[in-house]
Amino acid sequence: MTLKITKIEILFLTLILVAGSVFRLYRISEYMTFLGDEGRDALAVRDIVLGKHFPLIGPGTSVGSMYLGPLYYYLVAPSLWLAGFSPVGLAGEVAVIGILTVALLWWIARSWFGPKIGLGISFLYAISPVVITYSRSSWNPNIMPFFALLAMYGTWLFWRRHDPRWLPVIGVCLAFVLNSHYLGLLLFPTVVIFLFLSKQLHKSYPLLLASVLIFILLMSPLVIFDMRHGWTNFHALVTFLTNRGNTVNLRIYKAMPNLWPIWNDLVSGLLTAQNYFLGWLLSLLLVFFTLIRLIKRQISSQFIFTLTWLGFGLLGLGLYKQHIYIHYYGFLFPVPFLLLGFWLQSFSRRLAAQAVSVVLFILLALVNLQHNPLKFAPNSQLVHTQKIAYFITDQTAGIPFNLALLSKNNYDAGYRYELALLNSSNVTIHEKLTDQLFVICEETPCHPVGNPLWEIAAFGWARIDKQWEFPWGVVVYRLVHNPTGS
């Protein structure tokens, strides 16, 4: 039975949500990431809002030449419209989803561990620098923690509370998780196991079937695209799974040596603000605590469910042979916080243990607040992109031009989006070869003339007509045709 929420608890929860909101929304236009991926997504979402194109696929994956589904685009489309097509609207919706994740984690932790630990766990999640960073930019993996947490909570409620109304919620959430990143597949074993462990499953077949149909419906755009294009995505997925030399290793025992480094990386990134010594120590203590709890058979339904969720996640990541970036853990983001909640719950029965818990909580809070992203200067990527787009539009004065970007870690979609908002005369070389090419250089040294980049090479023989330097290290060149090649 859930304890009644007191006024003091509401007050502290409000303060936590306000803090989480400030950390995610304050000066979001300056702190948000806005590079090629964000520009590409903004272009796709803008076409949806304008009714020009309704995509059946989403972004491509960084490994495997596969495409995700387009659900993310349709989810954030209303926010782009409400923001007057400013990319800040997209980032703002992701930030709101991040704040909702804090609230959802509070509710789950409260129902599992009690009011005090619920507030503590949600506070640590609200101030985690990694979580904040990935909660204030428009990117499809950034919505995964919310939908993963809701899917798993719904699975647990169906298993333990026998509430079949959660089945459609699980279907919807799993579709959004899978549209965020294919690593969301690692949630499926836990979901399937605990759904079939429920004693009420045989009474819930109609809703289970409805949930499966909802999942299939939400995934259908990707299937339709594949049917139209010779099952290219399906073949890419098969190649990804079977090309063991570069991607995954299906021999489970090969994953075992990777489990500790991955677990340590997860805890360090989320709980200790990437302080790797403290993260290593906390990782070790959490493993030791888990083993002690298992030996003493202090195994609640929540505990075994969380360990299963974590176990399949770590095992799947352990089989992956490429570099694991922190956002790959999106479907596991809440797990270290929940395991910490089990620890704090066990330590709440003795006075000395309570003192240790308080010291640990304060230490984690201080480490995370010390590395709060707002303490560092904003990247101003959107602002810089907008200024260059305004400048180029002003220089061209309505005369058609081609565009190219020279950068080691970016591509031109962000600039093209801002130019599109300004109704500039930018056209791609695919569409038309113009008399001028504006080259944006984000790398140094930069030599645009004769560069092998396709947009520059296709422009033909050229010379630098003008160049401008910007304070943040970007140089813009105007190239014109040079028939003599000299």
N, C-alpha and C positions, 0 to 999 in steps of 0.2 A: 504493500500500500504506500502510495506516494505521500510524503509529509506535506502539510500545508505550507505554502510559501508565505513567509513573514514579511512585514514591511521593511525590516532591516536587510533582508535578503534581496528584496526588490531594489533597494537603494544601492547595494553593492553591485548587483547585476547591471543596473543602469550605468554606474560609474565605469564598469568594465566595458560595456558596449560603447559608451562615449569615448573611452580611451582607444578602443579598437577602431572606432570610426575616424577619430582624429589621425591615428597612425596610417590609415589607409586613404583618407580623402583630403587631408590637408595638402594644399598646393599640388594636387594630383597631376595637373597639367604640366608641371615642371619635373616631377619625379617619375612619371609613368614612362615605360619603355615605348618608343615609337621608331621602329626600324622597318626593314623590308617586310618582315612577317606581319607586323601590325598594319602596315600600309596595304598589303595584299588582302588581308581580311576586311579592312575598311572599304576597299574597292568592291569586294564581293557583297558586303552587307549593304552598301549604298545602292548597288544595282537591284537588290531585293526591295529596298524601301521605295525606289523609283519605279518598280515594276518592270525593269528592263530584262532581268534574268533571274531565274530561280534555280540555283545550282543543285545538282544531285550529289555532288561530292564536296568535301571540305578541304582543308589544307593537306599537303603531302607530308609524309613522314620523313624524318631526317635520315632514316636507315631503311633500306628495303624497297624503295621506290613504290610505296603504297600510298593510298589516299584514305583519310578519315571520312566519316560521314559529315553532312552539312548542318547537323542540329545546332551547333554552336552559333552559326551565322543567323539562323532564325531566332534563336533565343535572345541575342543581343540586338537584333534589328530595331525593336521599338525604342531602345535607348539612344540609338543613333538618330532616329527621327526626332525624339524629344529634345535632343541636344543640338538640333539644327545642323546635323551632319558633322559636328565636331567629334573627332576621335576621343575626346575626353568623355563623351557619353558612354562609349563602349567600355573604357576603363572604369568609369563610375559604376556601371552595372556589375562588373566583376568584383569591385570593391564591396558593393552591397551584398553580393553572394558570399564574399569572405566574412562579412560581419554576421550574416545569418549562420555561417558555419560555427562561429564563436557561440552564438545563442544555442544552436543545436547540440554542440558538444557540452555546454553547460547543462542542458536538460538531461542528456544521457548520463553524464557523470553524476548529476544530482540523484537521479533515480537509482543508479548503481551504488554510489558511495556515500550519499548524504549531502546536505546543503553546503557545508563548509568546504569539503573537497571539490564539490561541483564548481563552486566559485573560484577556488584556487586553480583548478585545471583549466577552466575557461580563461582565466586571467593570463596564465602562462601561454596559452595558445594565442590570445589576443596580442601579446607583446613579442612573440617570437619573430626575430628579424627576417628569417627566411620566409615564414608564412606571410608576413607583411609585404615583402618584396613581390611575392607571387600572387598577392591579392589586390594589386592596384594597377595592373596592366592588362590590356585586352589580348588574351592568348588562350586558345582552347584548353590546354592542360590546366589552366588556373582555376577552372570551375570544378575540376575532378574531386577535390577533397570533400566538398559539400555533398555531391551526389553519391560518392562512395560511402560517406558516413551515413547518409539517409538510407541507402540501400541495405547497408549492414544492420542498422538499427531496426529497419522493417523486418529483415530476416530473423533477427533475434526475437522480436515481438511475436512474429508468427510461430516461431519454435516454442517459446516459453509461455506466451499469453494466448496462443491459439486464436489470434485475431486475423481472419482471412482478408479483411479490408486492406491490409498492407500489401497484399500480393500485386495489385496493379501499380502501387507506388514503387515496388521493387523493380517491376518491368520497365517503368519509365526511367528510373534512376540508372539502371544498368545500361540502357540505351545511351543516355547522356554520358555515362562514364566511358563507354566504348567509343563514342564520338569524340571524346577528349583525348584519349590515348589508348593504343591497343594493349598496353600493359594492364588496362582495366580487366582484361581476360582473367587475370590472376585472382579476381574476386569470385569468379564463377564456381570454382570447386567448393569454397566455403558456403556460398549461397545454396548450391544444389544439395550438399550434404545435410545442412540443417533444415532445409525445407522438407526433405524426405525423412528426417528424424522426427518431424512433428507428428503427433498422434492425431491431428485433425486434418492431415493432408487428404485423406480419402473422402472427407466431407467437403473439401474445398476445390474439387476438380473443375467446376465451372469457372470460378474466379482464377484458378491457376491457368486454365486454357485462355481466359481473357487476357491475363498478364502476358502470356507467351505471344498472343496475337498483337498486343500493344507493342511489345518489344520488336516483333517482326515488322510491324507497320512503321515504327520509327527508324528502323534500319533499312527499310525498303528503298529509299532513294539511292543508297550506295549499291544495292543489288541491281536496281534498274540501270544505273550507269554501267555496271559491269556487264550486264546482258547486252547493252548496246555497243560495248567496246571489246568484245571478245574475251571477257572475263580476265582482263589485264590485272585487276586488283587481286583477284583470287589466285592467279598464277604467281604474282609477286609475293603473296603471303606464303604460298607453298614453298617457293624458292627460299624465302627467308627462314622458314622452319627446317628445311632439309639441307640447306647449305651450312653444315655444321662447322666448317673451317673458319667462317667469319662472323657468324651471328649467334646461334644458340647451340648448346650441346645437350642432347636429350638423355644423356647418361646421368642419372640423378646423383650418383656418388661423386661426379665431377663438381657438383655444386657445393659440396660440404666445405671445402677449404675457403670458399668465398662468403660463407654465411656470417662469420664474425666481422670481416671488414665492412660488409654491407650494413649489418646491424649497427656497428660503431659509427659509420657514416650517417646513418639515419638519425641516431640519437644525438650525435654531435651537431648535425645541421639544424635539428628542430628544437632540441631542449637546451643546448648550451651555446647557442649563437656561434657555432663552428669553433668553439674553444676545444681543441682536440684532446688536450690532457684531461680536462674536466669531463668531456664527452666520453673518453675512453674509460674513465673511472666510473661514471654513471652507467655506461653500458655494461660494465662488469658487475656492478652492484645489482642492476636490474636482472641480469641473468642469474646471479647467485640467489637473489630473492625469489625468482621464479622457481628455481630448483628446490629451494627450501620449502616453498609452498606446495610443490608437487609431492615432495617426500612426506610432508605432514598431512597430505591429502586434504588440504584446504582449497578444494577445487569447486568453485561456484560455477553456475551456468555461464555467467558473464565472463569469468576468467578463462574457461575452456574455449569459449567462442572467440575471444580476443586472441588467444594463442593460436587458434586454427587460422584465423584471418592473417596474423603475422607470419605463421609458418609457411603457408602457401605463397605468400608474397615474397619472403626471403628466398624460398626454394626456387621460385620462378626467376627472380633477379639473379640468383646464383648461377643459373644455367645460361644467362645472357653473357656473351663474350665481348661485347662492345663496352665503351666507357659508360658508366651510369651517372647521369646528371641528376642534380638534386630534385628537379621537377618530375623525374621519373617516379619518385616516391609518392606522388600525389594521392594515389589510392591507399597509401599507408600513413599519410600525414597524422591522422588522429591517434594511431595506435600507440606510439611512445607516451603520449599524454595519458591515455587510458591505463597503460601499464603502471605509470607513475601513480595514478589514482589507486590502483590495487595496493601498491606499496604504502601510500599514505593511510589507506583504510586499515591495513594490518597494524600499522604503527600507532593507531589512534587509541589503542586500548591501555597503554601504559604511559605514565607521566614522562619517564625518561625518553621513551620512544617518540612521544609527542614533541619533545624538545628537539630531537634529531630531525623530525619532519619539518618543524618550523624553520630550523637553521637551513636545511636543504632548500626549502621553498624560497626563503629570502635570498640565498645564494644564487639560485636559478633566476629569480626575478631581477637581481642586480646585474648579473651577466648579460641578460637579454636587453635590459634597459640601457646598459652601457653601449651596446652595439645597435641601438635603435637607428633605423635608416634615416630618420629625420635629423639626426646629428651630423649627417654628411651633406655636402653640397648636392643639389639636384643635378641630374644629367641634362635637363633642358632639351632633350632630343626633339620633342614636338615643337617647342618654341623655335629652335634653330631651323628645323625643317620648314616651318611656316615662313620664317624670315627669308630664307633662300628662295622659296616659291614665290613670295611677293616680289623679291628683287628681280628674279628672272622674268616674271610676268611684266613688270614695269619696263625692263630693258627691251623686251620683244615688241612691245606696243602693238600687239595684235597680229604681228607677222608670224606665220607658222615656223616652228622650230622643232628640232629633234633633241633628245635628252640622253645623256649617259652618266653613269656613276662609277667612279673608280674608288673601291673600298675593299679592305681585307675582310670585313665582318658585316657587310651590309649590301643590300641591293636597292634598286631605285623605286620600289613600289610606294614607299612613304612619301617621297617627293611627288610622284605622279598623282597620288591621292590629293595632296594639298593643291597641286596645280589644277586638278579637275574641279576642286571647290571654287577656284578663282576663275573658272571658265577660260583658262589660258589656251593659247593656240598650239599647245604641245601635241605632236603626233608622233607615233612610233615609226621607225624606219620600215617596219612591216607594211604600214599603211601608206607612207609617202616619204620620199627623200626630199628634204627642204634645203634651203640655201645656208642654214646656220645650225650648228650643233653646240649646245651648251653642255659642258662636261663639268660635273661636280666632283672634286677631288677630296676625299676624306683620308687619303693616305699620303705619306711623304717618304721620299721624294715622289713627285708626280710628273709624268711625261705623257700627256695626252696624245700628242701627235705621233702617229705610228703605233699606238697601243693596240695589241691584238684583240681587245674586247670587241665583241661582234658589233655593237652599236657604233663604235668608232671606226672599225675596219670597213663596215658597210657604207659609211659616209664617204669614203674614197680619199683621194689625196687632199690634205687639208693643211692649213696654217693657223696659228693663233692670231686672232684679230684683237682680242682684249682679254684681260684677266683681272679678277678682283679677289682680295683676301678678306676673310672674315675673322673676327677676334678669337673664335673658338678653334681656329686652325684649319678651316675649310677654305679651299681656293676654287673659284668658279672661272672656267675658261669659255670664251666664245670662239669656236672654230668656224672658219669659212672654207669654201672649196679653193684649192690651189691646183689648177690644171697642170701646171708645169712640174709639180712634185718637188720643187726646189725650196 
